[in-house]
Amino acid sequence: MSWFIRQEKGIQTPTSQKKESPDGLWYKCPSCKKVMLTHELQANYYTCLNCNYHEKIGSAEYFAILFDNNEFEELNPNMTSADPLKFVDSKDYPTRIAEAQKKTGLKDAIRTAYGKMNSIDIVIACMDFEFIGGSMGSVVGEKIARAIDFCIEKRLPLLIISRSGGARMMEAGFSLMQMAKTSAKLALLDKAGLPYISLLTDPTTGGVTASFAMLGDFNIAEPNALIGFAGPRVIRETIGRDLPSGFQTAEFVLEHGFLDFIVHRKDLKDELTSLLKMILPKNGNGK
Ligand SMILES: [Zn+2]
């Protein structure tokens, strides 16, 4: 049985010719566990080909999905956070910011940009959860405020895509003030007769839910997104009873009247376009 006997000893391939499969070639859906190629996932708008699970994505991906030819002009791209409270927990706040910036390549937890979506001029503000849990501090609030000023000046509709753990602890009261500030600015947008659409993605919680995310002329969400204010454990302990199944999912929130509709990410651009065409003034850029 000579074919069972190894003729040559050891590994013969030199290191220089070693074949390695590139990182991130495969994607395993965390919901249905099916494995697919990463580029297939991307081509399907970062949603699972099998079960429609919506993978969490950031501003770069949403801008690419929504802006025509991925062309846009970013507003206030270099705004970064100060450290008004000299806050220190496991590390000091400026170090935490610097580390998050290095890790993500972002300046803070939101990017705001102006461009065209199916030829309609629009401002899109999109949160990045990768940056300190998409937490809202002064920069997030200020960038939203300035995006709204820009909308009013140029007579443009606004879309905010939320994905956030809530207010940023390290800025404490300054973070909470952003709730009032963004809400007041949105009231000015409303007064100017310009539409605001809020898209809630997984997860949208805390001070973001309690301010701009729920103040849209239309509040819409991605399927199965977690939407809430406090977490389920806190609520359960406070009210002392079990919560219904599906509590805090987009579908549950829709059924209870807090959302207008749920949209699959692959239909997002077209649905937003149809909506804006219905509500924008005919002599505006709605055409
Ligand atoms: Zn899946």
Residues whose N, C-alpha, C, O or C-beta is under 5 A from the ligand:
A	BS01	ZN	C29 S31 C32 K33 C48 N50 C51 N52 Y53
